[in-house]
Amino acid sequence: MGTFHILNFGCRASQADGAALKRQLLDAGLHEASSADESAVAILNTCTVTAAADAEVRQFVRRIHRRNPHCRILVTGCYAQRAPNEITQLEGVAWVVGNSHKHLVSSILAEKSGDPVMGRPGEQEANAHATTGTNPQIAVPLVQIQTSNCSKKSQGASDEDAVCSSDLPITGSPDASPAPSPQSLVPVVLVGEITEEFHFAPVFADDRTRPTLKIQDGCDARCSFCIIPSVRGQSRSLPPERVLEQVRQLQDAGYQEVVLSGINLGGYGRDLDRRINFLGMLELLLRETSMARLRISSIEPMDVGPALIRLVAQEARLAQHFHVPLQSGSDRILRLMNRRYWTRQYSQRMLAIHEQIPNAAMGADVMVGFPGETDQDHADSLRFIASLPYTYLHIFPFSSRPGTPAATAHAQVNGRVARERSEEIRAVINAKRQAFLAAQVGQRLAAISLDEADEGARVALTTNYLKISLPGCDVPPNRLIDVTVGRATSGKLFGYVESSSR
């Protein structure tokens, strides 16, 4: 029986894709290996939001191939969609499958009637299109495809001796001697246009306590630094009835919290003839399911309206947590980024959250070193961040993405300068974070117990996105509990359980 191991990179939407892909592979009869070292196939579900994300994937490919030369590597996801030819140059890669064809991975790898569904070259594509599992009707038009049936002949191999990537089985142990090393293979590339179909909806709870459900994919915005619309396609939404179905399945399985995710989550429903929006979907979930807690993963500033803030403030089943990307606190840089708000609008929304939910977690993404960012722009951004009640930030330097307007913009910022600016912002948010933790002492907070320990103590995650260690607590994972915060020390919270719901 074939074995596989999945490595997921990137955002929560990508993690949700990976969980759904894992379910499809298991349903297709493959077995999950505990590591790539022990697997016949390694699947890398990739991110490409920064150059560092790309580099991390390449590093993992090389490591897997070095430690397990007979492991066949399949690279899928956003990096595969953006730069398939770059990935094919890596030794050990047998397949490069873009987001356009990620939903076909299980068909490519699965066994059928005792034989791998990988037939002869050309058959692989046909089989994949004919056997899509949950979407058998889909046939995605390819704009780029390479399905070579033989190895590189620069090494002098004859036609009879040439190795075909599609001829190699995925069964057996990774050290089975008959299988040729994948380093001599010409990878199969399946990359095409992103269609309007919404893929990877089926629930597979790959997290014992807080599964992620992707209800929206793609993005219609065109931020000048972002490659995601090119590799994820246009915004599209999982129909409301499917969202309800998925949440009910998780609810029936005993989960207490679900994280709702998307590439541009606030855009939910805009492709559904405006019959529902993200706020309406939240209200529908609260009304039609009994899921104990719903958490919003990330939402753009202009989608954080008064009605959404009121709903979170009034509804205990919604986590008191807002992650609202900022990118820059300089209006001039926001315009260069093609962001769709001014700092004044952003500030109004964040202050409204703080006014109505004073103890809410409030986070943001902040980019430093965007092309053209001057010392004055950075100073403006620093002051703006200091003026808002943030509890955490994700700070990252600008990363040039080929094909985006920002990649060819003038006045690129020196890397050293960007790092210095990052540290200045980090100092501001560290002080805010410490003050926020200190303010929790003595408070009673709703939390969910995690499958995680800190020096032997159970760890829980509060509604306002804080991890708290609970020494002496014997509550199992995946329980809603009320905790009292006893102390804040060295950036960590410690407390004890007041009550448990289950």
BELVEN-V370133 format. One record per residue. N is the residue number from 1. RES is the residue in one letter. PSI is psi in whole degrees, -180 to 180 (none if undefined). OMEGA is omega as a letter, one per 20 degrees, with the letter a starting at -180 (999 if undefined). Layout:
BEGIN
n/res/psi/omega
N/RES/PSI/OMEGA
N/RES/PSI/OMEGA
END
This chain:
BEGIN
n/res/psi/omega
1/M/140/a
2/G/146/r
3/T/147/r
4/F/158/r
5/H/130/a
6/I/135/r
7/L/122/a
8/N/138/r
9/F/148/r
10/G/-150/a
11/C/175/a
12/R/-32/r
13/A/-40/r
14/S/-39/r
15/Q/-39/r
16/A/-41/r
17/D/-44/a
18/G/-39/r
19/A/-42/r
20/A/-39/r
21/L/-41/r
22/K/-43/r
23/R/-44/a
24/Q/-40/a
25/L/-41/r
26/L/-42/r
27/D/-29/a
28/A/-2/r
29/G/3/r
30/L/161/a
31/H/139/r
32/E/130/r
33/A/155/a
34/S/-21/r
35/S/165/r
36/A/-25/r
37/D/-26/a
38/E/8/a
39/S/150/r
40/A/-30/r
41/V/133/r
42/A/129/a
43/I/121/r
44/L/110/r
45/N/104/b
46/T/164/r
47/C/156/r
48/T/25/a
49/V/-25/r
50/T/164/r
51/A/-34/r
52/A/-36/r
53/A/-42/r
54/D/-45/a
55/A/-38/r
56/E/-41/r
57/V/-47/r
58/R/-40/r
59/Q/-43/r
60/F/-40/r
61/V/-48/a
62/R/-41/a
63/R/-45/r
64/I/-45/a
65/H/-36/r
66/R/-41/a
67/R/-24/a
68/N/78/a
69/P/-24/a
70/H/-4/r
71/C/131/r
72/R/130/a
73/I/129/r
74/L/121/r
75/V/124/a
76/T/-178/r
77/G/-159/a
78/C/-41/r
79/Y/-41/r
80/A/-38/r
81/Q/-39/a
82/R/-43/a
83/A/62/a
84/P/-40/a
85/N/-33/r
86/E/-40/a
87/I/-34/a
88/T/-17/r
89/Q/-10/a
90/L/129/r
91/E/139/r
92/G/-16/a
93/V/122/r
94/A/-30/r
95/W/144/r
96/V/115/a
97/V/113/a
98/G/173/r
99/N/-28/r
100/S/-28/a
101/H/12/a
102/K/-34/a
103/H/-8/r
104/L/-1/a
105/V/-43/a
106/S/-35/r
107/S/-36/r
108/I/-38/a
109/L/-22/a
110/A/156/r
111/E/145/r
112/K/122/a
113/S/36/r
114/G/-8/a
115/D/147/r
116/P/141/r
117/V/59/a
118/M/4/r
119/G/-150/r
120/R/160/r
121/P/137/a
122/G/-43/r
123/E/-32/a
124/Q/-47/r
125/E/-43/a
126/A/-44/r
127/N/-42/a
128/A/-39/a
129/H/-29/a
130/A/-22/a
131/T/82/a
132/T/7/r
133/G/-101/a
134/T/-14/a
135/N/67/a
136/P/-16/a
137/Q/-10/a
138/I/131/r
139/A/102/a
140/V/127/r
141/P/130/a
142/L/135/r
143/V/-13/r
144/Q/120/a
145/I/137/r
146/Q/115/r
147/T/80/a
148/S/141/a
149/N/7/a
150/C/162/r
151/S/168/r
152/K/129/a
153/K/8/r
154/S/-17/a
155/Q/5/r
156/G/18/a
157/A/143/r
158/S/172/r
159/D/-39/a
160/E/-31/a
161/D/-13/a
162/A/141/a
163/V/132/r
164/C/127/r
165/S/-34/a
166/S/-8/r
167/D/-18/a
168/L/131/r
169/P/160/r
170/I/11/r
171/T/168/r
172/G/176/a
173/S/156/a
174/P/-20/a
175/D/20/r
176/A/125/a
177/S/-30/a
178/P/-27/a
179/A/128/r
180/P/155/r
181/S/134/r
182/P/-12/a
183/Q/-20/a
184/S/3/a
185/L/151/r
186/V/116/a
187/P/148/r
188/V/131/a
189/V/124/r
190/L/98/r
191/V/127/a
192/G/-165/r
193/E/145/r
194/I/121/a
195/T/180/r
196/E/-4/a
197/E/140/r
198/F/114/a
199/H/164/r
200/F/53/r
201/A/-28/a
202/P/140/a
203/V/131/r
204/F/108/a
205/A/93/a
206/D/17/r
207/D/129/a
208/R/-13/a
209/T/-36/a
210/R/73/a
211/P/149/r
212/T/132/r
213/L/116/r
214/K/118/a
215/I/-5/a
216/Q/147/r
217/D/158/r
218/G/176/a
219/C/137/r
220/D/-6/r
221/A/161/r
222/R/63/r
223/C/138/a
224/S/-15/a
225/F/-6/a
226/C/131/r
227/I/-9/a
228/I/-42/r
229/P/-31/a
230/S/-31/a
231/V/-10/r
232/R/-17/r
233/G/-173/a
234/Q/162/a
235/S/133/r
236/R/151/a
237/S/145/r
238/L/127/a
239/P/147/a
240/P/-41/a
241/E/-32/r
242/R/-37/r
243/V/-47/r
244/L/-44/r
245/E/-45/a
246/Q/-43/r
247/V/-38/r
248/R/-37/r
249/Q/-43/r
250/L/-40/r
251/Q/-46/a
252/D/-28/r
253/A/-5/r
254/G/7/a
255/Y/146/a
256/Q/-20/r
257/E/137/r
258/V/135/r
259/V/119/r
260/L/126/a
261/S/165/r
262/G/168/r
263/I/-41/r
264/N/77/a
265/L/-38/a
266/G/-15/r
267/G/3/a
268/Y/133/r
269/G/-12/a
270/R/-18/r
271/D/4/a
272/L/40/r
273/D/28/r
274/R/19/r
275/R/-15/r
276/I/150/r
277/N/-174/a
278/F/-42/r
279/L/-44/r
280/G/-36/r
281/M/-41/r
282/L/-46/a
283/E/-39/r
284/L/-42/r
285/L/-40/r
286/L/-34/a
287/R/-38/a
288/E/-6/r
289/T/167/r
290/S/23/r
291/M/130/a
292/A/-38/a
293/R/136/r
294/L/136/r
295/R/135/r
296/I/125/a
297/S/-55/a
298/S/142/a
299/I/139/a
300/E/152/a
301/P/-45/a
302/M/-7/r
303/D/0/r
304/V/84/a
305/G/172/a
306/P/-38/a
307/A/-39/r
308/L/-43/r
309/I/-44/r
310/R/-42/a
311/L/-47/r
312/V/-37/a
313/A/-33/a
314/Q/-21/a
315/E/112/a
316/A/-19/a
317/R/-8/r
318/L/129/a
319/A/140/r
320/Q/75/a
321/H/120/r
322/F/119/r
323/H/111/a
324/V/102/a
325/P/133/r
326/L/-53/a
327/Q/-52/r
328/S/146/r
329/G/16/r
330/S/123/r
331/D/-36/a
332/R/-42/r
333/I/-37/r
334/L/-38/r
335/R/-42/r
336/L/-32/r
337/M/-12/a
338/N/35/r
339/R/156/a
340/R/38/r
341/Y/164/r
342/W/161/r
343/T/-33/r
344/R/-44/r
345/Q/-42/r
346/Y/-47/a
347/S/-42/a
348/Q/-42/a
349/R/-42/a
350/M/-38/r
351/L/-32/r
352/A/-39/r
353/I/-48/a
354/H/-35/a
355/E/-42/a
356/Q/-27/a
357/I/76/a
358/P/-27/a
359/N/17/a
360/A/149/r
361/A/133/a
362/M/112/a
363/G/170/a
364/A/160/r
365/D/136/r
366/V/127/r
367/M/136/r
368/V/152/r
369/G/24/r
370/F/143/a
371/P/128/a
372/G/-6/a
373/E/119/a
374/T/173/r
375/D/-37/r
376/Q/-41/r
377/D/-44/r
378/H/-42/r
379/A/-41/r
380/D/-43/a
381/S/-41/a
382/L/-44/r
383/R/-40/a
384/F/-45/r
385/I/-41/r
386/A/-25/a
387/S/-11/a
388/L/152/a
389/P/53/r
390/Y/150/r
391/T/-16/r
392/Y/160/r
393/L/150/r
394/H/110/a
395/I/130/a
396/F/148/r
397/P/153/r
398/F/136/r
399/S/120/a
400/S/125/r
401/R/117/a
402/P/135/r
403/G/-5/r
404/T/151/r
405/P/-37/a
406/A/-23/a
407/A/-28/a
408/T/10/a
409/A/153/r
410/H/170/r
411/A/50/r
412/Q/141/a
413/V/134/r
414/N/139/a
415/G/-37/r
416/R/-41/r
417/V/-42/r
418/A/-41/r
419/R/-40/r
420/E/-41/r
421/R/-36/r
422/S/-44/a
423/E/-36/r
424/E/-42/r
425/I/-39/a
426/R/-37/r
427/A/-39/r
428/V/-48/a
429/I/-29/r
430/N/-41/r
431/A/-41/r
432/K/-40/a
433/R/-45/r
434/Q/-40/r
435/A/-39/r
436/F/-42/r
437/L/-44/a
438/A/-34/a
439/A/-13/a
440/Q/-19/a
441/V/128/a
442/G/-11/a
443/Q/151/r
444/R/123/a
445/L/143/r
446/A/142/a
447/A/168/r
448/I/133/r
449/S/136/a
450/L/163/r
451/D/64/a
452/E/146/r
453/A/150/r
454/D/105/a
455/E/44/r
456/G/-10/a
457/A/138/r
458/R/140/r
459/V/139/r
460/A/158/r
461/L/124/a
462/T/165/r
463/T/-31/r
464/N/34/r
465/Y/44/r
466/L/134/r
467/K/138/a
468/I/131/r
469/S/139/a
470/L/79/a
471/P/136/r
472/G/1/a
473/C/132/r
474/D/17/r
475/V/129/r
476/P/169/r
477/P/160/r
478/N/46/r
479/R/135/r
480/L/129/a
481/I/158/r
482/D/128/a
483/V/149/r
484/T/130/a
485/V/122/a
486/G/-42/a
487/R/159/r
488/A/117/a
489/T/130/r
490/S/43/r
491/G/12/a
492/K/151/r
493/L/144/r
494/F/143/a
495/G/-162/a
496/Y/161/a
497/V/132/r
498/E/-47/a
499/S/161/r
500/S/140/a
501/S/-23/a
502/R/none/999
END
